[in-house]
Amino acid sequence: MLKLSLERERLSLEEIQFFQEAFLRCARRIILATSLAGSGHPGGSLSSLSMLLVVYALAKIDPKNPRAEDRDRIVISHGHISPGVYSVLCEYGFFPEKPFLFEFRRAGSAFAGHIEQAVPGVEWNTGNLGQGLSAACGMAKALKLKGLPNWVFCFMGDGEQQKGQVIEARRWAVKFGLDNLIVLVDYNKLQIGGKISEVMPQKIGEEILATSWNLIEIDGHDFQQIYSALRQVIQRRVPDPSKPTAILAHTVMGKGISFMENDPKWHGSALPPELAKKALEELGFDPQEFDYLKEERKKYTVSFPHQAHDPLPVEISPADPQLYDVNIKTDCRSAFGKALLNLAIKNNLPDKCPKILGLTCDLEPSVKMTEFRNYSPNAFFESGIQEHHTASVAGALSKEGFLVFFSTFGVFGLDEVYNQLRINSLNRTALKVVCTHLGADVGEDGPTHQCIDYLGLLFSLQDFEIYIPADPNQTDHIIRTIALRSGNVFVGMGRSAVPIVTKEDGTPYFDENYVFTPGKGDWLREGSDAVIISYGNTIPEALKAYEELKRRGLHVSVLNVASIKPFPTEDILRAGRIGRVIVVEDHYVDSGLGTRIASIFALHKLSPQIVLLGHQRPCSSGSPKDLFKLSGIDSEAIVHAVENILHG
């Protein structure tokens, strides 16, 4: 593998010759891989190829240890250029050529159509345009926090500059001093729909300067210019060395193959066999190789090992518990804020790299992060009204050995950024998303702010755990628990103050002896006539209903399902065996907990009577009390449902 040094002002003739020859070898792989697969993106791969070759030769990254913590990070935001990336990684010894050529875009292969971390040398799964720069920001900030002198290189397409998240990321990079971030924009001026100037006109260079970045413009196929631009940035010889730098590289789509150049058709289309052979011949290779490899590929079994890409571990000291007395009526979000502060006191030590980070989007007081910010200002990132970027940057930070909390309202932290969380999930991040203001409990803010669809979305994020506390005491237990759990976690809560859940004797149920156990429910009350199952905002209504039913001589159980994933299957089956179940939730019925419970009963061949109480349609503006009544999820409606199921 060629390794460049920045000692010389110019590349040597031997180095330039190497790059020229490597370009041809990699172009051959790009054509073969895409045409053998019958699909792919050769055009952009060829226009980015010269820059890829120079950056991977210059960056501190070792093919023998591609996940070394003190490596430079290389993020490919326009992940469709995977053939170009894989070809360069193959050129530099990260893996043999044959698995790439024969496994590209095949079922079960690491060599996916858009780049994935399963391939050695790949930093971040991308493909949904506009998100890569946010991930690169997270990596660059992580390096800063750790005091590491490494660089982050982020490759981007010109078309994706149209995405709003890109502007969000640029602003964030400047605010948080990411002078270790270099962006290389492949400015070939074409996208799927044709010329970028016609699809969506924009002045990319001017926009970069307007967001206070350094800007360098080069010929993106001139190896000397690429090297000189990178050397200029790394040696801090840019107009403002305290700011990130973008290199706007003028390129040609399909570079190196005459009939592909400047033709948008080849952005996302593989060459058919005869044109592939023609391209190979033009590059100086045997055109018949395509036929040989095509036959060999048919007999080849997908077997290349996927690279592991788990988050870096972080050792967290447990926080001291906070017990809220039964006479205190506060909200769960305040308990979250206090638990977060207590974690910071134990783990974010003075003059040390913080272990716990917090991010929010102009809602610091509402999500109760103020005490955390005051205690650990270097660990708190006010990201403005930029939820898409913040979800992505928080995910990237969570892979770098930090415990990261991203907190905002439910409609912003889940509904608005579902795709960003989905990409985080695919990247196996370890993000803790804490959303407040869930449900119709938001009340007067109205239906645009009433997040009553969150479980349906979260159930589709396969690796996210889901916890919804019943009161401030359980909130404290849950936050302290998830701080010690790896992987992605969602914790949700309402806005309103709620009563402390008590035992029958009037003492706190979730006291100092309580242990929160993922995958286990809480039997708040015991009775054999029926079971009321609920969680979060509607637990107080369920307990009120219990008291009224008891007064009427009916004895029901109340099961709190704070752990929604992992699911408390045994507790749910126990409820089903009682034979009469009422599920109550501040959520859409169709996509909520009740439907999941009904499916569990069916799968286990249980057929209890079951009533699902929840929202049937969007709510209106109004007090939570009135909205709960209108939707039939208040204590009166629960009592009525229990009596109906018992007496018909």
C-alpha positions in Angstrom: 0.0 0.0 0.0 1.4 3.4 -1.0 1.7 5.7 2.0 2.1 9.4 1.4 4.1 11.8 3.5 3.4 15.5 3.7 7.1 16.4 3.9 7.4 17.2 0.2 5.6 20.0 -1.5 4.9 18.0 -4.6 4.3 14.3 -5.4 7.2 12.6 -7.0 7.0 11.3 -10.6 7.0 7.8 -9.2 4.0 8.5 -7.0 2.1 10.2 -9.8 2.8 7.2 -12.0 1.6 4.9 -9.3 -1.7 6.8 -9.0 -2.2 6.8 -12.8 -1.7 3.0 -13.0 -3.8 2.4 -9.8 -6.6 4.5 -11.4 -6.7 2.1 -14.3 -6.6 -1.0 -12.1 -9.4 0.4 -9.9 -11.5 1.5 -12.9 -11.3 -2.1 -14.2 -12.6 -3.4 -10.9 -15.4 -0.8 -11.0 -16.6 -1.9 -14.4 -16.2 -5.6 -13.7 -18.0 -5.5 -10.3 -21.0 -3.5 -11.5 -21.4 -5.3 -14.9 -21.0 -8.8 -13.4 -23.6 -7.8 -10.8 -25.8 -6.3 -13.5 -26.3 -3.1 -11.3 -24.5 -0.4 -9.5 -23.1 3.1 -9.8 -20.0 3.2 -12.0 -20.3 6.9 -13.0 -19.7 8.5 -9.7 -17.3 5.8 -8.6 -15.1 6.9 -11.6 -15.4 10.6 -10.9 -14.4 10.1 -7.2 -11.7 7.6 -7.9 -8.7 9.9 -8.1 -9.6 11.5 -4.7 -10.2 8.2 -3.1 -6.8 6.9 -4.1 -5.0 9.9 -2.7 -7.0 10.2 0.6 -6.6 6.5 1.5 -2.9 6.7 0.7 -2.5 9.8 2.9 -4.8 8.9 5.8 -3.6 7.1 8.9 -5.4 3.8 8.4 -3.9 0.4 8.6 -5.4 -2.5 6.5 -4.1 -4.9 9.1 -5.9 -3.1 11.9 -8.7 -1.0 10.2 -10.5 -0.3 13.5 -7.6 1.1 15.5 -8.9 3.8 17.7 -6.2 6.3 16.7 -7.0 5.9 13.0 -8.1 8.7 10.8 -11.8 8.4 9.9 -13.0 8.3 6.2 -16.7 8.7 5.7 -18.3 8.2 2.3 -21.5 10.1 2.4 -22.6 9.3 -1.1 -22.5 5.6 -0.4 -23.6 4.6 -3.9 -19.9 4.9 -5.0 -19.2 1.7 -3.2 -17.6 0.1 -6.3 -15.0 2.9 -6.3 -14.4 2.6 -2.5 -14.1 -1.1 -2.6 -11.8 -1.0 -5.6 -9.4 1.4 -3.7 -9.6 -0.7 -0.5 -8.7 -3.7 -2.6 -5.9 -1.8 -4.2 -4.4 -1.0 -0.8 -4.6 -4.5 0.6 -7.7 -4.4 2.9 -9.0 -7.6 1.2 -8.4 -9.7 -1.9 -9.9 -8.7 -5.3 -11.9 -11.9 -5.9 -14.5 -11.6 -3.1 -15.3 -8.0 -4.2 -15.7 -8.9 -7.8 -17.7 -12.0 -7.2 -19.8 -11.0 -4.2 -20.7 -7.4 -5.0 -24.4 -6.9 -4.5 -25.1 -10.6 -3.8 -27.3 -11.9 -1.0 -25.4 -12.3 2.3 -22.4 -10.5 1.1 -20.5 -7.7 2.9 -20.0 -5.9 -0.4 -23.4 -4.3 -0.5 -24.6 -1.9 -3.2 -24.1 1.0 -0.8 -21.1 0.9 1.5 -21.3 -0.9 4.8 -19.0 -1.2 7.8 -19.0 -5.0 7.2 -16.2 -4.3 4.8 -12.8 -3.6 6.3 -11.8 0.1 5.8 -15.4 1.3 5.7 -16.3 3.7 8.6 -20.1 4.2 8.3 -23.0 2.6 6.4 -24.3 5.3 4.0 -26.6 5.6 1.0 -29.4 7.8 2.2 -27.9 11.0 1.0 -27.2 14.0 3.2 -26.4 12.1 6.4 -22.7 11.3 6.1 -21.5 14.7 7.0 -23.4 14.6 10.3 -21.7 11.2 11.1 -18.3 12.7 10.2 -19.0 15.6 12.6 -19.7 13.1 15.4 -16.4 11.4 14.7 -14.5 14.7 14.5 -15.9 15.9 17.8 -15.1 12.5 19.4 -11.5 12.9 18.4 -11.4 16.4 19.8 -12.9 15.3 23.1 -10.3 12.5 23.4 -7.5 14.8 22.5 -6.5 12.7 19.5 -4.8 14.5 16.6 -6.4 12.5 13.8 -8.4 13.8 10.9 -11.8 13.0 9.5 -12.2 13.0 5.7 -15.8 13.1 4.4 -16.5 12.4 0.7 -19.7 13.8 -0.7 -21.6 14.1 -3.9 -22.6 17.4 -5.4 -26.3 16.4 -5.7 -26.6 15.7 -2.0 -25.6 19.3 -1.3 -29.3 19.9 -2.0 -30.3 18.2 1.3 -31.1 20.4 4.3 -29.3 18.2 6.7 -26.0 19.1 5.0 -26.5 22.7 5.9 -27.3 21.7 9.5 -24.1 19.7 9.7 -22.0 22.6 8.3 -23.3 25.0 10.9 -22.7 22.5 13.7 -19.2 21.8 12.5 -18.3 25.5 12.7 -20.0 26.1 16.1 -18.1 23.2 17.7 -14.8 23.9 16.2 -14.2 20.9 13.9 -11.0 22.1 12.3 -10.0 18.4 12.0 -12.8 17.8 9.4 -12.1 17.9 5.6 -14.9 17.4 3.1 -14.2 16.5 -0.5 -17.1 17.2 -2.8 -17.2 15.3 -6.1 -18.4 18.1 -8.3 -19.2 16.3 -11.5 -22.3 18.5 -12.0 -24.6 15.5 -12.8 -27.2 13.5 -10.9 -29.8 10.9 -11.8 -32.1 13.5 -13.3 -29.5 15.2 -15.4 -27.5 18.4 -14.7 -27.6 19.5 -11.1 -28.0 23.1 -12.3 -31.4 22.1 -13.9 -32.6 19.6 -11.3 -32.1 22.0 -8.4 -29.9 25.0 -9.0 -27.5 26.0 -6.2 -24.2 27.8 -5.8 -22.3 25.2 -3.8 -19.1 27.1 -3.4 -20.9 30.2 -2.2 -23.1 28.2 0.2 -20.0 26.6 1.7 -18.4 30.0 2.2 -21.7 31.4 3.6 -21.5 28.8 6.4 -18.0 30.0 7.4 -16.0 27.1 6.0 -12.7 27.3 4.3 -13.1 26.5 0.6 -10.5 25.2 -1.9 -11.4 24.5 -5.5 -9.3 22.0 -7.5 -9.3 19.7 -10.5 -10.5 16.5 -8.9 -8.6 14.3 -11.3 -5.2 16.0 -10.9 -3.3 14.0 -8.3 -1.0 16.8 -7.6 -3.8 19.3 -7.0 -5.6 16.8 -4.7 -2.4 16.2 -2.7 -1.6 19.9 -2.5 -5.1 20.8 -1.3 -5.0 18.2 1.5 -1.5 19.2 2.5 -2.5 22.8 2.7 -5.4 21.9 5.1 -3.4 19.5 7.3 -0.5 22.0 7.6 -3.0 24.7 8.7 -2.4 27.0 5.7 -6.0 27.8 5.0 -7.6 31.2 5.6 -9.0 30.2 9.0 -7.3 27.2 10.5 -9.9 27.1 13.3 -12.7 26.2 10.8 -13.5 23.0 8.8 -12.5 22.9 5.1 -14.3 21.8 2.0 -12.5 20.9 -1.2 -14.7 21.4 -4.1 -13.3 19.1 -6.7 -14.4 19.6 -10.4 -14.7 16.2 -11.9 -16.1 14.3 -14.9 -18.7 11.6 -14.4 -17.5 8.3 -15.9 -13.9 9.6 -16.0 -11.5 7.5 -18.0 -13.9 5.8 -20.3 -14.7 8.0 -23.3 -18.3 6.9 -24.0 -19.3 7.2 -20.3 -17.9 10.6 -19.6 -20.4 13.4 -18.8 -23.4 11.0 -19.4 -25.8 10.9 -16.4 -27.1 7.5 -17.7 -24.1 5.9 -16.0 -24.8 7.4 -12.6 -26.7 4.4 -11.5 -26.6 1.9 -14.4 -24.0 -0.8 -15.0 -22.6 -1.2 -18.5 -24.1 -4.2 -20.4 -21.6 -6.9 -21.3 -20.5 -5.6 -24.7 -20.0 -2.1 -23.4 -18.2 -3.5 -20.4 -15.8 -5.3 -22.7 -15.3 -2.1 -24.7 -14.5 -0.2 -21.5 -12.0 -2.8 -20.4 -10.3 -2.6 -23.8 -10.1 1.2 -23.6 -8.6 0.9 -20.1 -5.9 -1.5 -21.5 -7.2 -4.8 -20.2 -8.3 -8.0 -21.9 -12.0 -7.6 -22.8 -12.5 -11.4 -22.7 -11.8 -11.3 -19.0 -15.4 -10.3 -18.5 -16.7 -13.7 -19.9 -14.2 -15.7 -17.9 -15.2 -14.0 -14.6 -18.9 -14.2 -15.4 -18.7 -18.0 -15.6 -16.5 -18.2 -12.5 -18.8 -16.0 -10.5 -21.7 -18.4 -11.1 -19.8 -21.1 -9.2 -18.5 -18.8 -6.5 -20.0 -19.1 -3.0 -20.5 -15.9 -0.9 -18.0 -16.4 2.0 -16.1 -13.2 2.8 -16.3 -12.6 6.6 -18.2 -9.5 7.7 -16.1 -7.1 9.8 -17.4 -6.6 13.3 -18.2 -3.0 14.1 -19.6 -2.8 17.6 -19.3 0.5 19.4 -16.3 1.2 21.5 -17.0 0.2 25.1 -17.5 2.9 27.8 -17.1 2.1 31.5 -19.8 3.9 33.5 -19.9 4.2 37.2 -23.5 3.8 38.5 -25.3 6.9 39.7 -26.8 7.1 43.2 -30.6 6.5 43.3 -33.0 9.4 43.8 -36.1 8.6 45.7 -39.2 10.8 45.3 -41.6 10.8 48.3 -45.3 10.1 47.8 -46.1 13.7 48.8 -44.1 15.0 45.8 -45.8 15.4 42.5 -43.4 16.1 39.7 -42.9 15.0 36.1 -40.8 12.1 34.8 -38.7 14.5 32.7 -37.5 16.3 35.8 -36.5 12.9 37.2 -34.6 12.2 34.0 -32.7 15.5 34.3 -31.8 14.7 37.9 -30.6 11.2 37.0 -28.6 12.5 34.1 -26.9 15.0 36.4 -26.2 12.3 39.0 -24.6 10.2 36.3 -22.4 13.1 35.2 -21.3 13.8 38.7 -20.0 10.2 38.9 -18.5 10.0 35.4 -17.6 13.4 34.0 -14.7 14.2 36.2 -12.9 17.6 36.2 -10.0 17.9 33.8 -10.9 14.5 32.3 -12.5 13.6 29.0 -16.2 13.3 29.7 -17.8 9.9 29.5 -21.4 11.1 29.2 -22.6 13.5 26.5 -26.0 15.2 26.1 -27.5 16.7 23.0 -30.8 18.6 22.5 -32.4 20.9 19.9 -33.4 24.2 21.5 -35.4 22.4 24.2 -32.9 22.2 27.0 -35.2 23.6 29.8 -38.2 21.5 28.6 -36.2 18.2 28.6 -34.6 19.2 31.9 -30.9 19.1 30.7 -30.0 22.4 32.3 -28.4 21.0 35.4 -26.3 18.6 33.2 -25.3 21.5 31.0 -24.2 23.6 34.0 -22.2 20.8 35.5 -20.6 19.5 32.3 -20.7 22.3 29.7 -18.0 20.6 27.6 -20.2 17.5 27.3 -23.4 19.3 26.3 -24.2 20.2 22.7 -27.0 22.6 22.0 -27.6 21.8 18.4 -30.3 24.3 17.5 -33.5 23.4 15.7 -31.6 20.8 13.6 -33.1 17.4 14.7 -32.1 15.5 11.6 -28.4 16.3 12.0 -28.5 15.9 15.8 -29.9 12.4 15.6 -27.1 11.4 13.2 -24.2 13.2 15.0 -25.4 11.7 18.3 -25.4 8.2 16.8 -21.9 8.6 15.5 -20.7 10.0 18.9 -22.2 6.9 20.6 -19.9 4.6 18.7 -16.8 6.4 19.9 -16.7 5.3 23.5 -19.2 7.8 25.0 -22.6 7.3 26.7 -24.7 9.7 24.6 -28.2 11.0 25.4 -30.2 12.7 22.7 -33.3 14.3 24.2 -36.2 16.3 22.7 -39.9 16.0 22.2 -41.3 12.8 20.8 -42.5 14.2 17.6 -39.1 15.6 16.9 -36.9 12.9 18.4 -38.7 10.0 16.7 -41.4 11.0 14.1 -39.2 13.6 12.5 -35.9 11.7 12.5 -37.1 8.1 11.9 -34.8 7.7 9.0 -31.8 9.0 10.8 -32.5 6.6 13.7 -32.9 3.8 11.2 -29.4 4.5 9.7 -28.1 4.6 13.3 -29.6 1.2 13.9 -27.9 -0.2 10.8 -24.7 1.3 12.0 -25.1 -0.5 15.4 -24.8 2.7 17.4 -25.3 2.8 21.2 -27.5 5.9 21.4 -29.9 6.7 24.3 -32.9 8.6 22.9 -35.0 10.1 25.7 -38.2 11.7 24.4 -40.5 13.8 26.6 -43.9 15.2 25.7 -45.3 11.9 24.5 -48.9 11.3 23.8 -52.0 13.4 24.1 -50.6 14.3 27.5 -49.0 17.2 25.5 -52.6 18.5 25.5 -53.2 22.1 24.4 -50.2 22.0 22.0 -52.5 20.1 19.7 -52.3 17.1 17.3 -49.1 18.3 15.5 -47.2 17.8 18.8 -49.1 14.8 20.2 -46.8 11.9 19.5 -49.3 9.0 19.7 -47.6 6.7 17.1 -44.2 6.2 18.6 -44.4 2.4 19.4 -45.4 1.6 15.8 -42.2 3.3 14.6 -40.0 1.9 17.3 -41.1 -1.7 16.8 -39.6 -1.4 13.3 -36.2 -0.3 14.7 -35.1 -3.8 15.4 -32.3 -3.2 17.9 -33.9 -0.4 19.9 -35.0 -1.3 23.4 -38.1 0.6 24.6 -38.8 1.7 28.1 -41.7 3.9 29.3 -41.6 4.7 33.0 -44.7 5.1 35.1 -43.5 7.8 37.5 -40.4 9.7 38.6 -39.1 6.9 40.8 -39.2 4.4 38.0 -37.7 7.0 35.6 -34.7 7.2 37.9 -34.3 3.5 38.0 -34.6 3.2 34.2 -32.1 6.0 33.4 -29.6 4.5 35.7 -30.2 1.0 34.2 -29.8 2.1 30.6 -26.6 3.9 31.4 -25.1 0.4 31.9 -26.6 -1.2 28.9 -25.0 -1.3 25.5 -26.8 -0.6 22.2 -29.7 1.7 21.2 -32.4 2.5 23.8 -35.5 4.7 23.7 -37.0 6.0 26.9 -40.3 8.0 26.6 -42.4 10.0 29.0 -45.1 12.6 29.0 -45.1 16.3 29.9 -47.4 16.4 32.9 -46.6 15.9 36.6 -47.7 12.5 37.8 -48.4 11.0 41.2 -45.9 8.7 42.7 -47.0 5.1 42.2 -47.5 3.4 45.6 -47.9 0.0 47.1 -51.1 -0.9 48.9 -49.6 0.4 52.1 -49.0 3.9 50.6 -45.2 3.7 50.3 -43.4 4.2 47.0 -43.7 1.1 44.8 -40.4 1.9 42.9 -38.4 2.4 46.1 -34.7 1.9 47.0 -35.3 -1.9 47.0 -36.9 -2.0 43.6 -34.8 -3.4 40.8 -35.8 -2.5 37.2 -35.4 -5.6 35.1 -35.7 -5.3 31.3 -38.2 -7.8 30.0 -40.2 -7.9 33.2 -43.5 -6.2 34.1 -44.6 -4.7 37.4 -47.8 -6.1 39.1 -48.8 -3.0 40.8 -52.0 -4.5 42.1 -53.2 -8.1 42.3 -56.7 -9.4 41.6 -58.3 -12.4 39.8 -61.3 -10.8 38.1 -59.4 -9.1 35.2 -56.1 -7.5 34.4 -55.6 -3.9 33.4 -52.4 -3.5 31.4 -51.0 0.0 30.9 -47.8 2.0 30.9 -46.6 5.6 31.1 -49.2 8.4 31.0 -52.2 6.1 31.7 -50.9 4.3 34.7 -52.5 6.9 37.1 -55.8 6.3 35.3 -55.5 2.6 35.6 -54.8 2.9 39.4 -57.8 5.2 39.8 -59.9 2.6 38.0 -58.6 -0.1 40.3 -59.7 1.9 43.4 -63.2 2.5 42.0 -63.6 -1.1 40.9 -62.4 -2.3 44.4 -65.1 0.0 45.9 -67.6 -1.8 43.7 -66.5 -5.2 44.9 -64.4 -6.1 41.8 -60.8 -7.3 42.3 -58.5 -6.7 39.3 -54.8 -6.7 38.7 -52.9 -3.7 37.3 -49.8 -4.7 35.3 -47.4 -1.9 34.4 -45.4 -2.7 31.2 -42.5 -0.2 31.4 -40.3 -2.6 29.5 -41.9 -2.8 26.1 -38.9 -4.2 24.4 -37.5 -6.5 25.6 -41.1 -7.6 26.0 -42.4 -9.1 29.3 -43.8 -12.2 27.6 -44.2 -14.3 30.8 -46.1 -11.5 32.5 -48.4 -11.0 29.5 -49.1 -14.7 29.3 -49.9 -14.7 33.0 -52.4 -11.9 32.4 -53.9 -13.9 29.5 -54.5 -16.9 31.7 -56.6 -14.8 34.0 -58.9 -14.6 31.0 -60.0 -11.0 30.9 -57.6 -8.3 29.7 -58.0 -4.5 29.2 -55.1 -2.7 27.6 -55.0 1.1 28.1 -52.6 3.4 26.4 -52.1 7.0 25.3 -51.3 5.8 21.8 -53.0 4.8 18.6 -54.7 1.5 19.1 -53.7 0.1 15.7 -50.0 0.4 16.3 -49.7 0.3 20.1 -48.9 -2.2 22.8 -52.4 -3.7 22.7 -52.0 -5.1 19.2 -48.6 -6.6 20.2 -50.2 -8.2 23.3 -53.0 -9.6 21.1 -50.5 -11.2 18.8 -48.6 -12.8 21.7 -51.9 -14.3 22.9 -52.5 -15.7 19.4 -49.0 -17.1 19.0 -49.3 -18.9 22.3 -52.8 -20.2 21.6 -54.4 -18.2 24.4 -57.8 -16.7 23.8 -58.7 -14.4 26.6 -61.4 -11.7 26.3 -59.4 -8.6 25.4 -60.4 -4.9 25.1 -58.0 -2.3 23.6 -58.4 1.2 24.8 -56.4 3.9 23.0 -56.7 6.7 20.4 -58.7 5.8 17.2 -57.8 9.0 15.4 -55.7 12.2 16.0 -56.8 14.2 19.0 -57.6 17.9 19.2 -56.2 20.7 21.3 -57.3 20.6 24.9 -56.3 19.6 28.4 -54.9 16.1 28.8 -57.8 15.2 31.2 -60.4 16.2 28.6 -58.5 14.5 25.7 -58.2 11.3 27.7 -61.9 11.4 28.4 -62.8 12.0 24.7 -60.6 9.1 23.6 -61.9 6.8 26.2 -58.7 6.2 28.1 -59.5 7.8 31.5 -60.4 5.9 34.7 -64.1 6.1 34.0 -63.7 4.5 30.6 -61.5 1.8 32.1 -64.1 1.0 34.8 -66.8 0.8 32.2 -64.6 -1.6 30.1 -63.9 -3.9 33.0 -67.6 -4.1 34.0 -68.6 -4.8 30.4 -66.0 -7.6 30.0 -67.1 -9.1 33.3 -70.9 -8.7 33.0 -71.4 -8.3 29.3 
